[in-house]
Amino acid sequence: MWTPLPSMDHDETAGLHRLHLEHSVANHASCRIAEKAGFVAEGIHRSSVPHADGWHDMHFHGRVSTDR
């Protein structure tokens, strides 16, 4: 289940400045959700997570309090 993140204005009151997430580059749906939630694609971490079928590249996203 996916729950939208609060606005960054709310996050600032909680003292958060930066949030990040990563997902498998093969998971295109997760990428679309991250972008819709305001996360900016920042790059790929190659062979960073082991899975049963081998090492997966992970797509990295970030969101900072100055993003609008």
FIKOL-422235 format. One record per atom (N, C-alpha, C, O, CB): x, y, z; residue in one letter; residue number from 1; atom name. Coordinates in nm, 3 decimals. Glycine has a CB too. Layout:
- X, Y, Z, A, NUM, CA
...
END
This chain:
- 0.084, -0.117, 0.000, M, 1, N
- 0.000, 0.000, 0.000, M, 1, CA
- 0.089, 0.124, 0.000, M, 1, C
- 0.190, 0.128, 0.070, M, 1, O
- -0.096, 0.000, 0.121, M, 1, CB
- 0.052, 0.224, -0.077, W, 2, N
- 0.129, 0.347, -0.087, W, 2, CA
- 0.052, 0.459, -0.021, W, 2, C
- -0.067, 0.476, -0.044, W, 2, O
- 0.160, 0.382, -0.234, W, 2, CB
- 0.122, 0.536, 0.063, T, 3, N
- 0.062, 0.650, 0.130, T, 3, CA
- 0.136, 0.776, 0.089, T, 3, C
- 0.259, 0.779, 0.099, T, 3, O
- 0.063, 0.633, 0.284, T, 3, CB
- 0.067, 0.879, 0.042, P, 4, N
- 0.136, 1.001, 0.002, P, 4, CA
- 0.213, 1.061, 0.119, P, 4, C
- 0.169, 1.054, 0.234, P, 4, O
- 0.036, 1.102, -0.053, P, 4, CB
- 0.327, 1.119, 0.088, L, 5, N
- 0.406, 1.188, 0.191, L, 5, CA
- 0.341, 1.322, 0.222, L, 5, C
- 0.277, 1.382, 0.136, L, 5, O
- 0.553, 1.207, 0.145, L, 5, CB
- 0.358, 1.370, 0.344, P, 6, N
- 0.310, 1.504, 0.374, P, 6, CA
- 0.390, 1.605, 0.293, P, 6, C
- 0.498, 1.574, 0.244, P, 6, O
- 0.320, 1.535, 0.525, P, 6, CB
- 0.337, 1.726, 0.280, S, 7, N
- 0.410, 1.830, 0.208, S, 7, CA
- 0.541, 1.857, 0.279, S, 7, C
- 0.554, 1.831, 0.399, S, 7, O
- 0.326, 1.959, 0.195, S, 7, CB
- 0.638, 1.910, 0.206, M, 8, N
- 0.766, 1.939, 0.268, M, 8, CA
- 0.753, 2.048, 0.374, M, 8, C
- 0.833, 2.053, 0.467, M, 8, O
- 0.868, 1.981, 0.162, M, 8, CB
- 0.654, 2.137, 0.362, D, 9, N
- 0.633, 2.237, 0.466, D, 9, CA
- 0.608, 2.168, 0.599, D, 9, C
- 0.662, 2.209, 0.702, D, 9, O
- 0.514, 2.331, 0.430, D, 9, CB
- 0.527, 2.063, 0.597, H, 10, N
- 0.501, 1.987, 0.719, H, 10, CA
- 0.627, 1.917, 0.765, H, 10, C
- 0.656, 1.913, 0.884, H, 10, O
- 0.388, 1.884, 0.696, H, 10, CB
- 0.704, 1.860, 0.670, D, 11, N
- 0.828, 1.791, 0.705, D, 11, CA
- 0.927, 1.885, 0.772, D, 11, C
- 0.999, 1.844, 0.863, D, 11, O
- 0.890, 1.728, 0.581, D, 11, CB
- 0.930, 2.010, 0.728, E, 12, N
- 1.023, 2.105, 0.787, E, 12, CA
- 0.993, 2.125, 0.935, E, 12, C
- 1.085, 2.140, 1.016, E, 12, O
- 1.018, 2.239, 0.714, E, 12, CB
- 0.866, 2.125, 0.972, T, 13, N
- 0.832, 2.142, 1.113, T, 13, CA
- 0.876, 2.021, 1.195, T, 13, C
- 0.897, 2.032, 1.315, T, 13, O
- 0.682, 2.165, 1.129, T, 13, CB
- 0.890, 1.907, 1.130, A, 14, N
- 0.938, 1.788, 1.199, A, 14, CA
- 1.091, 1.783, 1.199, A, 14, C
- 1.149, 1.690, 1.255, A, 14, O
- 0.882, 1.662, 1.132, A, 14, CB
- 1.156, 1.881, 1.139, G, 15, N
- 1.301, 1.887, 1.138, G, 15, CA
- 1.365, 1.810, 1.024, G, 15, C
- 1.487, 1.793, 1.024, G, 15, O
- 1.352, 1.837, 1.266, G, 15, CB
- 1.287, 1.762, 0.928, L, 16, N
- 1.344, 1.689, 0.816, L, 16, CA
- 1.388, 1.786, 0.707, L, 16, C
- 1.317, 1.880, 0.674, L, 16, O
- 1.242, 1.588, 0.760, L, 16, CB
- 1.505, 1.762, 0.654, H, 17, N
- 1.554, 1.844, 0.543, H, 17, CA
- 1.558, 1.765, 0.413, H, 17, C
- 1.532, 1.819, 0.306, H, 17, O
- 1.693, 1.900, 0.575, H, 17, CB
- 1.589, 1.635, 0.423, R, 18, N
- 1.604, 1.553, 0.303, R, 18, CA
- 1.544, 1.414, 0.325, R, 18, C
- 1.561, 1.352, 0.431, R, 18, O
- 1.752, 1.541, 0.264, R, 18, CB
- 1.474, 1.367, 0.223, L, 19, N
- 1.425, 1.230, 0.219, L, 19, CA
- 1.480, 1.165, 0.093, L, 19, C
- 1.497, 1.233, -0.009, L, 19, O
- 1.267, 1.224, 0.221, L, 19, CB
- 1.508, 1.037, 0.098, H, 20, N
- 1.550, 0.967, -0.023, H, 20, CA
- 1.489, 0.828, -0.026, H, 20, C
- 1.449, 0.773, 0.077, H, 20, O
- 1.704, 0.960, -0.031, H, 20, CB
- 1.484, 0.773, -0.146, L, 21, N
- 1.435, 0.636, -0.164, L, 21, CA
- 1.510, 0.574, -0.280, L, 21, C
- 1.567, 0.643, -0.364, L, 21, O
- 1.281, 0.633, -0.188, L, 21, CB
- 1.508, 0.443, -0.283, E, 22, N
- 1.563, 0.372, -0.398, E, 22, CA
- 1.473, 0.254, -0.431, E, 22, C
- 1.405, 0.199, -0.344, E, 22, O
- 1.708, 0.325, -0.370, E, 22, CB
- 1.474, 0.217, -0.558, H, 23, N
- 1.396, 0.103, -0.605, H, 23, CA
- 1.473, 0.037, -0.719, H, 23, C
- 1.561, 0.099, -0.779, H, 23, O
- 1.253, 0.147, -0.652, H, 23, CB
- 1.441, -0.085, -0.748, S, 24, N
- 1.506, -0.156, -0.859, S, 24, CA
- 1.480, -0.081, -0.990, S, 24, C
- 1.369, -0.034, -1.013, S, 24, O
- 1.455, -0.302, -0.868, S, 24, CB
- 1.582, -0.072, -1.074, V, 25, N
- 1.563, -0.003, -1.202, V, 25, CA
- 1.460, -0.076, -1.288, V, 25, C
- 1.404, -0.017, -1.381, V, 25, O
- 1.696, 0.007, -1.277, V, 25, CB
- 1.434, -0.202, -1.259, A, 26, N
- 1.334, -0.279, -1.334, A, 26, CA
- 1.191, -0.246, -1.291, A, 26, C
- 1.096, -0.288, -1.357, A, 26, O
- 1.360, -0.427, -1.318, A, 26, CB
- 1.175, -0.174, -1.180, N, 27, N
- 1.042, -0.144, -1.127, N, 27, CA
- 0.999, -0.004, -1.173, N, 27, C
- 1.016, 0.094, -1.101, N, 27, O
- 1.041, -0.154, -0.972, N, 27, CB
- 0.943, 0.003, -1.292, H, 28, N
- 0.904, 0.131, -1.351, H, 28, CA
- 0.787, 0.196, -1.278, H, 28, C
- 0.777, 0.319, -1.273, H, 28, O
- 0.867, 0.111, -1.497, H, 28, CB
- 0.699, 0.115, -1.221, A, 29, N
- 0.585, 0.171, -1.147, A, 29, CA
- 0.634, 0.248, -1.023, A, 29, C
- 0.582, 0.355, -0.992, A, 29, O
- 0.487, 0.059, -1.105, A, 29, CB
- 0.733, 0.194, -0.953, S, 30, N
- 0.788, 0.264, -0.836, S, 30, CA
- 0.851, 0.396, -0.876, S, 30, C
- 0.843, 0.494, -0.802, S, 30, O
- 0.891, 0.176, -0.764, S, 30, CB
- 0.913, 0.400, -0.990, C, 31, N
- 0.975, 0.523, -1.039, C, 31, CA
- 0.868, 0.629, -1.064, C, 31, C
- 0.886, 0.745, -1.025, C, 31, O
- 1.056, 0.495, -1.168, C, 31, CB
- 0.760, 0.591, -1.128, R, 32, N
- 0.651, 0.687, -1.154, R, 32, CA
- 0.590, 0.738, -1.024, R, 32, C
- 0.562, 0.857, -1.012, R, 32, O
- 0.541, 0.622, -1.241, R, 32, CB
- 0.571, 0.651, -0.927, I, 33, N
- 0.515, 0.692, -0.798, I, 33, CA
- 0.609, 0.789, -0.728, I, 33, C
- 0.564, 0.890, -0.673, I, 33, O
- 0.488, 0.570, -0.708, I, 33, CB
- 0.737, 0.759, -0.728, A, 34, N
- 0.835, 0.848, -0.664, A, 34, CA
- 0.830, 0.987, -0.727, A, 34, C
- 0.830, 1.087, -0.655, A, 34, O
- 0.977, 0.789, -0.675, A, 34, CB
- 0.827, 0.993, -0.858, E, 35, N
- 0.822, 1.122, -0.927, E, 35, CA
- 0.693, 1.197, -0.898, E, 35, C
- 0.695, 1.318, -0.880, E, 35, O
- 0.839, 1.102, -1.077, E, 35, CB
- 0.581, 1.126, -0.893, K, 36, N
- 0.453, 1.190, -0.861, K, 36, CA
- 0.451, 1.243, -0.718, K, 36, C
- 0.380, 1.339, -0.688, K, 36, O
- 0.338, 1.093, -0.882, K, 36, CB
- 0.529, 1.180, -0.629, A, 37, N
- 0.537, 1.224, -0.490, A, 37, CA
- 0.638, 1.338, -0.471, A, 37, C
- 0.660, 1.384, -0.359, A, 37, O
- 0.575, 1.107, -0.400, A, 37, CB
- 0.698, 1.384, -0.581, G, 38, N
- 0.789, 1.497, -0.573, G, 38, CA
- 0.936, 1.462, -0.558, G, 38, C
- 1.018, 1.551, -0.537, G, 38, O
- 0.751, 1.581, -0.462, G, 38, CB
- 0.969, 1.334, -0.569, F, 39, N
- 1.109, 1.293, -0.561, F, 39, CA
- 1.177, 1.311, -0.697, F, 39, C
- 1.118, 1.278, -0.800, F, 39, O
- 1.121, 1.145, -0.513, F, 39, CB
- 1.298, 1.362, -0.696, V, 40, N
- 1.375, 1.385, -0.818, V, 40, CA
- 1.470, 1.268, -0.838, V, 40, C
- 1.539, 1.227, -0.746, V, 40, O
- 1.453, 1.521, -0.810, V, 40, CB
- 1.473, 1.215, -0.960, A, 41, N
- 1.568, 1.108, -0.992, A, 41, CA
- 1.710, 1.164, -0.984, A, 41, C
- 1.740, 1.267, -1.043, A, 41, O
- 1.539, 1.048, -1.134, A, 41, CB
- 1.796, 1.092, -0.910, E, 42, N
- 1.932, 1.142, -0.887, E, 42, CA
- 2.040, 1.050, -0.943, E, 42, C
- 2.156, 1.090, -0.952, E, 42, O
- 1.955, 1.161, -0.741, E, 42, CB
- 2.004, 0.929, -0.981, G, 43, N
- 2.106, 0.841, -1.038, G, 43, CA
- 2.079, 0.695, -1.010, G, 43, C
- 1.973, 0.657, -0.961, G, 43, O
- 2.241, 0.878, -0.986, G, 43, CB
- 2.179, 0.615, -1.043, I, 44, N
- 2.169, 0.470, -1.029, I, 44, CA
- 2.286, 0.419, -0.945, I, 44, C
- 2.401, 0.454, -0.969, I, 44, O
- 2.167, 0.400, -1.168, I, 44, CB
- 2.254, 0.338, -0.847, H, 45, N
- 2.356, 0.268, -0.769, H, 45, CA
- 2.369, 0.129, -0.832, H, 45, C
- 2.279, 0.046, -0.819, H, 45, O
- 2.318, 0.259, -0.613, H, 45, CB
- 2.479, 0.106, -0.898, R, 46, N
- 2.496, -0.020, -0.972, R, 46, CA
- 2.526, -0.136, -0.878, R, 46, C
- 2.607, -0.124, -0.785, R, 46, O
- 2.608, -0.006, -1.075, R, 46, CB
- 2.460, -0.248, -0.903, S, 47, N
- 2.480, -0.373, -0.827, S, 47, CA
- 2.484, -0.349, -0.677, S, 47, C
- 2.576, -0.393, -0.609, S, 47, O
- 2.611, -0.441, -0.871, S, 47, CB
- 2.383, -0.280, -0.626, S, 48, N
- 2.386, -0.240, -0.485, S, 48, CA
- 2.301, -0.324, -0.391, S, 48, C
- 2.319, -0.316, -0.270, S, 48, O
- 2.343, -0.100, -0.474, S, 48, CB
- 2.209, -0.405, -0.445, V, 49, N
- 2.122, -0.484, -0.357, V, 49, CA
- 2.116, -0.628, -0.407, V, 49, C
- 2.083, -0.652, -0.523, V, 49, O
- 1.979, -0.422, -0.351, V, 49, CB
- 2.147, -0.724, -0.319, P, 50, N
- 2.139, -0.865, -0.362, P, 50, CA
- 1.994, -0.914, -0.361, P, 50, C
- 1.918, -0.887, -0.268, P, 50, O
- 2.225, -0.954, -0.270, P, 50, CB
- 1.958, -0.985, -0.465, H, 51, N
- 1.828, -1.051, -0.476, H, 51, CA
- 1.854, -1.197, -0.508, H, 51, C
- 1.967, -1.236, -0.536, H, 51, O
- 1.737, -0.983, -0.586, H, 51, CB
- 1.750, -1.277, -0.505, A, 52, N
- 1.763, -1.420, -0.532, A, 52, CA
- 1.821, -1.446, -0.672, A, 52, C
- 1.891, -1.545, -0.693, A, 52, O
- 1.628, -1.488, -0.519, A, 52, CB
- 1.792, -1.356, -0.766, D, 53, N
- 1.840, -1.376, -0.904, D, 53, CA
- 1.970, -1.301, -0.934, D, 53, C
- 2.011, -1.294, -1.049, D, 53, O
- 1.733, -1.332, -1.002, D, 53, CB
- 2.033, -1.245, -0.833, G, 54, N
- 2.160, -1.174, -0.852, G, 54, CA
- 2.153, -1.032, -0.800, G, 54, C
- 2.055, -0.993, -0.736, G, 54, O
- 2.197, -1.173, -1.000, G, 54, CB
- 2.256, -0.955, -0.826, W, 55, N
- 2.263, -0.817, -0.779, W, 55, CA
- 2.180, -0.726, -0.869, W, 55, C
- 2.184, -0.736, -0.991, W, 55, O
- 2.409, -0.768, -0.775, W, 55, CB
- 2.104, -0.636, -0.805, H, 56, N
- 2.019, -0.543, -0.879, H, 56, CA
- 2.076, -0.401, -0.873, H, 56, C
- 2.128, -0.358, -0.770, H, 56, O
- 1.876, -0.545, -0.824, H, 56, CB
- 2.063, -0.331, -0.985, D, 57, N
- 2.090, -0.187, -0.987, D, 57, CA
- 1.969, -0.119, -0.925, D, 57, C
- 1.855, -0.160, -0.946, D, 57, O
- 2.118, -0.135, -1.133, D, 57, CB
- 1.995, -0.013, -0.849, M, 58, N
- 1.887, 0.059, -0.782, M, 58, CA
- 1.883, 0.203, -0.830, M, 58, C
- 1.986, 0.270, -0.841, M, 58, O
- 1.905, 0.055, -0.629, M, 58, CB
- 1.764, 0.250, -0.859, H, 59, N
- 1.741, 0.388, -0.900, H, 59, CA
- 1.724, 0.470, -0.774, H, 59, C
- 1.647, 0.432, -0.685, H, 59, O
- 1.616, 0.400, -0.994, H, 59, CB
- 1.792, 0.580, -0.763, F, 60, N
- 1.797, 0.662, -0.642, F, 60, CA
- 1.721, 0.792, -0.667, F, 60, C
- 1.741, 0.858, -0.769, F, 60, O
- 1.943, 0.691, -0.601, F, 60, CB
- 1.634, 0.830, -0.573, H, 61, N
- 1.556, 0.954, -0.580, H, 61, CA
- 1.575, 1.033, -0.451, H, 61, C
- 1.600, 0.974, -0.346, H, 61, O
- 1.405, 0.925, -0.606, H, 61, CB
- 1.563, 1.164, -0.458, G, 62, N
- 1.573, 1.247, -0.340, G, 62, CA
- 1.473, 1.360, -0.343, G, 62, C
- 1.423, 1.401, -0.449, G, 62, O
- 1.712, 1.301, -0.326, G, 62, CB
- 1.444, 1.411, -0.224, R, 63, N
- 1.354, 1.525, -0.210, R, 63, CA
- 1.405, 1.607, -0.093, R, 63, C
- 1.425, 1.553, 0.016, R, 63, O
- 1.204, 1.480, -0.189, R, 63, CB
- 1.426, 1.737, -0.113, V, 64, N
- 1.474, 1.823, -0.005, V, 64, CA
- 1.370, 1.930, 0.024, V, 64, C
- 1.281, 1.956, -0.056, V, 64, O
- 1.609, 1.887, -0.042, V, 64, CB
- 1.383, 1.991, 0.141, S, 65, N
- 1.280, 2.085, 0.187, S, 65, CA
- 1.267, 2.207, 0.095, S, 65, C
- 1.164, 2.274, 0.096, S, 65, O
- 1.311, 2.132, 0.329, S, 65, CB
- 1.371, 2.237, 0.016, T, 66, N
- 1.363, 2.352, -0.075, T, 66, CA
- 1.295, 2.318, -0.207, T, 66, C
- 1.268, 2.408, -0.286, T, 66, O
- 1.502, 2.407, -0.103, T, 66, CB
- 1.267, 2.189, -0.233, D, 67, N
- 1.193, 2.149, -0.352, D, 67, CA
- 1.048, 2.192, -0.339, D, 67, C
- 0.989, 2.183, -0.231, D, 67, O
- 1.202, 1.995, -0.375, D, 67, CB
- 0.993, 2.239, -0.447, R, 68, N
- 0.850, 2.280, -0.445, R, 68, CA
- 0.776, 2.210, -0.553, R, 68, C
- 0.655, 2.230, -0.568, R, 68, O
- 0.834, 2.431, -0.461, R, 68, CB
END
